[in-house]
């Protein structure tokens, strides 16, 4: 695959790229490129996380070295979302989850280097850079950068203000040319692009995947049970959640089911089938998402048929995870669930 082909693959289903020109130059001129995706191990992962995992696969398919950062210290700094004593267990849960999710979409987990933040974030050079940033950045600037990611509250803790400084330095410590994240990570990474040159480092290319709408019509969230399908949900639970989801006839705005098709189901299988009784017109087969969206907007597809059609491939996608996930890992990571 040439540089142009790689660029087109990476661009597929992205929400934003900063900047395309920089990425094109990187692909054309640098032989060994490193990209990374980082997650703070807090709540359980849901199917919306397949979107960045699919982009991981795209990057790997382009011959790019990929690192997955389990940002364990960040999970504690963010308003104690993960207690200190659960950081190791939740890190194991996240690492196992990403490996199985990547395998489920046809990727090779062996091509990913898994790194924990605590393995390098205490080192002298790392701490020095974070302190240099702390001397340059105001509280307001830091809060603005992390507002979409960190839970600040009425009396915000200091950890939330340190969070984007550390996230910026993670890029350098991991030797990353490309930072991948959901579009909610735009604030921290735009901050990183601004602050890193101020302390003598290069700014990364940043690519952002879209966030899948929740089953309730809002953003799919790890903290809102009714909004999500967890990656370890059993087949019946998946069907029940999807059947109960918000899906208004003809409404394509913030439609979780359509977004699952666009960003997860079709990228994995290249097609989507709506099975219907012959008396209702028979099956509909799509290899073009726009056609599906138009048919639903024109009320040619009933919400009940769409729900059934989505549940089937989602359950198929989760088979690999259900068969291989060690439930003991989940119990240790979330002992109160």
C-alpha positions in Angstrom: 0.0 0.0 0.0 1.4 3.4 -1.0 1.3 6.5 1.1 -1.9 7.8 -0.6 -3.7 4.5 0.0 -2.6 4.5 3.6 -3.9 8.1 4.0 -7.3 7.1 2.6 -7.6 4.1 4.9 -6.7 6.2 7.9 -9.2 8.9 6.9 -12.1 6.4 6.7 -14.8 7.0 9.3 -12.8 9.7 11.2 -14.5 12.6 12.9 -11.5 14.8 12.5 -7.8 14.8 11.6 -5.3 17.4 12.7 -3.9 17.8 10.2 -4.3 15.8 7.0 -1.3 17.6 5.5 0.9 16.6 8.4 -0.2 13.0 8.2 0.3 12.9 4.4 3.9 14.2 4.9 4.5 11.7 7.7 3.4 8.8 5.6 5.4 9.9 2.6 8.7 10.6 4.5 9.0 8.5 7.6 9.5 4.7 7.4 8.9 3.8 11.0 5.8 5.5 12.3 4.4 5.0 15.8 0.7 5.6 16.8 -1.0 5.0 20.1 -4.4 5.0 21.8 -4.7 5.5 25.5 -7.5 4.7 27.9 -7.8 5.4 31.6 -9.1 2.2 33.1 -12.3 3.4 34.8 -15.7 2.0 33.7 -16.4 -1.2 31.7 -16.0 -1.0 28.0 -18.9 -1.0 25.6 -19.4 -1.5 21.9 -18.8 2.1 21.1 -15.2 1.4 21.9 -15.0 -0.8 18.8 -14.8 2.4 16.7 -11.3 3.4 17.8 -10.3 -0.3 17.9 -11.3 -0.5 14.2 -9.1 2.5 13.6 -6.3 0.8 15.5 -6.6 -2.1 12.9 -6.5 0.4 10.0 -3.3 1.9 11.3 -1.7 -1.5 11.9 -2.8 -2.6 8.4 -0.8 0.5 7.1 2.3 -1.0 8.7 2.3 1.5 11.6 3.7 0.4 14.9 0.9 0.6 17.5 0.9 1.0 21.2 -2.0 0.8 23.6 -1.6 2.9 26.7 -3.4 1.8 29.9 -3.3 5.1 31.7 -3.7 3.7 35.2 -2.6 6.8 37.1 -4.9 9.0 35.0 -7.8 6.8 36.2 -7.1 7.7 39.8 -6.3 11.4 39.1 -9.6 11.9 37.4 -11.7 12.4 40.6 -10.8 9.0 42.0 -12.9 7.2 39.2 -10.8 4.2 39.9 -9.6 3.5 43.5 -5.9 3.1 43.9 -6.3 -0.6 45.0 -8.2 -1.5 41.8 -5.8 0.1 39.3 -4.0 -3.1 38.6 -7.2 -5.2 38.2 -8.9 -2.7 36.0 -5.7 -2.3 33.9 -5.8 -6.1 33.3 -9.5 -5.9 32.3 -8.8 -3.1 29.8 -5.8 -4.9 28.3 -7.6 -8.2 27.9 -10.7 -6.4 26.5 -8.7 -4.5 23.8 -6.9 -7.7 22.8 -10.2 -9.6 22.3 -12.0 -6.6 20.6 -9.1 -6.3 18.1 -9.2 -10.1 17.5 -13.0 -9.9 17.0 -12.6 -7.4 14.1 -9.9 -9.4 12.4 -6.9 -7.7 13.9 -3.8 -9.2 15.5 -3.3 -8.3 19.2 0.3 -9.5 18.9 1.0 -6.5 16.7 0.1 -4.1 19.6 2.5 -3.2 22.4 0.6 -2.8 25.6 2.1 -0.2 28.0 1.0 1.0 31.4 1.3 4.6 32.3 2.8 3.8 35.7 5.7 2.0 34.0 7.2 5.3 32.8 5.3 8.2 34.4 7.5 8.3 37.5 10.7 8.6 35.5 12.8 11.8 35.9 12.5 13.1 32.3 8.8 12.5 32.3 8.3 14.3 35.7 10.6 17.2 34.6 8.6 17.9 31.5 5.3 17.8 33.4 6.7 20.3 35.9 7.9 22.5 33.1 4.4 22.5 31.6 2.9 23.2 35.1 5.1 26.4 35.2 3.6 27.6 31.9 0.0 26.6 32.2 -2.8 28.4 34.1 -5.5 26.5 35.9 -8.1 27.8 33.5 -6.1 26.6 30.5 -5.7 23.2 31.9 -9.4 22.9 32.9 -10.5 24.0 29.4 -8.3 21.3 27.9 -9.7 18.5 30.0 -13.3 19.6 30.4 -14.7 16.9 28.1 -12.7 14.1 29.7 -12.2 14.9 33.4 -14.9 15.1 36.1 -14.1 18.4 37.9 -17.1 19.0 40.1 -17.9 22.1 42.2 -14.6 21.8 44.1 -12.2 20.2 41.6 -9.3 18.2 42.8 -5.7 19.0 41.7 -5.4 15.7 39.8 -7.8 16.8 37.1 -5.6 19.8 36.3 -2.5 17.6 36.1 -4.3 15.1 33.8 -3.8 17.0 30.4 -0.2 17.8 31.2 0.5 14.1 31.7 -1.5 13.2 28.6 0.6 15.5 26.6 3.9 14.1 27.9 2.6 10.5 27.3 2.9 11.3 23.5 6.6 12.0 24.0 7.3 9.2 26.4 5.7 6.7 24.0 7.6 8.1 21.0 4.3 8.6 19.2 3.9 10.3 15.9 0.1 9.9 15.8 -2.3 10.1 18.7 -5.6 8.4 18.3 -8.7 9.1 20.4 -12.4 9.7 20.4 -13.5 13.2 19.5 -14.0 13.8 23.2 -10.2 13.8 23.5 -9.9 16.7 21.2 -9.3 19.2 24.1 -6.3 17.4 25.6 -4.7 16.7 22.3 -5.1 20.2 20.9 -3.6 21.4 24.2 -0.7 18.9 23.6 -0.1 20.3 20.2 0.2 23.8 21.7 2.2 23.1 24.8 4.8 20.5 23.6 6.6 22.8 21.2 6.9 25.3 24.1 9.2 22.8 25.9 11.1 21.7 22.9 9.1 18.7 21.6 7.3 18.1 18.3 3.5 18.1 18.2 1.7 14.9 17.2 -0.7 14.3 14.4 -4.0 13.8 16.0 -6.9 11.6 14.6 -10.3 11.5 16.3 -12.9 8.8 15.9 -16.6 9.6 16.3 -18.6 8.7 19.4 -21.5 6.4 18.9 -24.8 7.6 20.2 -26.2 5.8 23.2 -29.3 3.6 23.2 -31.2 6.3 25.0 -30.4 8.9 22.2 -27.6 10.6 24.1 -23.8 9.7 24.0 -23.1 6.1 24.8 -21.5 6.2 28.3 -19.8 3.7 30.5 -21.5 5.3 33.5 -25.1 5.2 32.1 -26.2 1.6 32.1 -29.2 2.0 29.8 -27.2 3.8 27.1 -24.7 1.0 26.3 -24.2 -2.6 25.2 -21.2 -3.9 27.2 -18.7 -6.0 25.3 -19.4 -9.0 27.7 -23.2 -8.8 27.6 -24.8 -12.1 26.7 -26.9 -12.6 23.6 -30.3 -12.1 25.2 -29.1 -9.0 27.1 -27.9 -7.5 23.8 -31.2 -8.2 22.1 -33.2 -6.8 25.0 -31.1 -3.6 25.2 -31.3 -3.0 21.4 -35.1 -3.8 21.3 -35.6 -1.2 24.1 -33.5 1.4 22.5 -34.7 4.8 21.2 -35.4 4.4 17.5 -38.0 6.8 16.1 -39.3 6.0 12.7 -37.6 8.1 10.0 -35.4 9.8 12.6 -31.7 9.5 11.6 -30.4 12.0 14.2 -28.4 10.5 17.1 -29.7 7.1 16.1 -27.5 4.6 17.9 -28.5 1.7 15.7 -27.7 3.5 12.4 -24.4 4.6 13.9 -23.5 1.0 14.9 -24.1 0.0 11.3 -22.0 2.9 9.9 -19.1 2.7 12.3 -19.0 -0.9 13.4 -21.0 -3.4 11.5 -20.3 -2.4 7.9 -16.6 -1.7 8.5 -16.3 -5.2 9.9 -18.5 -7.1 7.4 -18.8 -4.7 4.4 -22.5 -5.2 4.2 -25.8 -5.0 6.2 -28.9 -7.2 5.8 -32.4 -6.3 7.1 -34.3 -9.5 7.2 -38.0 -9.2 6.6 -41.0 -11.4 5.8 -41.9 -11.5 2.1 -45.2 -10.0 2.8 -43.4 -6.8 4.0 -41.1 -6.7 0.9 -38.5 -9.4 1.8 -34.9 -8.9 2.8 -33.0 -5.7 2.1 -29.2 -5.9 1.5 -26.9 -2.9 1.7 -23.3 -2.3 0.8 -23.7 1.5 0.9 -24.6 3.1 4.3 -26.0 6.2 2.7 -28.7 4.1 1.0 -29.6 2.5 4.3 -29.8 5.9 6.0 -32.0 7.2 3.2 -34.4 4.2 3.3 -34.8 4.6 7.0 -35.4 8.4 6.7 -38.0 7.6 4.0 -39.6 5.1 6.4 -39.0 2.2 4.1 -37.5 0.3 7.1 -39.5 -0.2 10.3 -37.6 0.4 13.5 -38.4 -3.1 14.7 -36.8 -4.6 11.6 -33.7 -2.3 12.1 -33.4 -3.4 15.7 -33.5 -7.1 14.8 -31.0 -6.5 12.0 -28.5 -4.7 14.2 -28.7 -7.2 17.1 -27.7 -10.1 15.0 -24.2 -8.9 13.8 -23.5 -7.2 17.1 -24.0 -10.5 18.9 -21.9 -12.2 16.2 -19.1 -9.7 16.9 -19.2 -10.3 20.6 -18.8 -14.1 20.3 -15.0 -14.0 20.4 -15.1 -11.9 23.6 -17.7 -14.1 25.3 -15.8 -17.3 24.5 -12.4 -16.1 25.7 -12.9 -13.5 28.4 -11.9 -14.7 31.9 -14.8 -13.6 34.1 -12.5 -13.6 37.2 -10.7 -10.5 35.7 -14.0 -8.7 35.6 -15.0 -9.6 39.2 -11.6 -8.4 40.5 -11.8 -5.2 38.5 -15.4 -4.4 39.5 -16.0 -6.2 42.8 -19.2 -4.3 43.7 -21.0 -4.9 40.4 
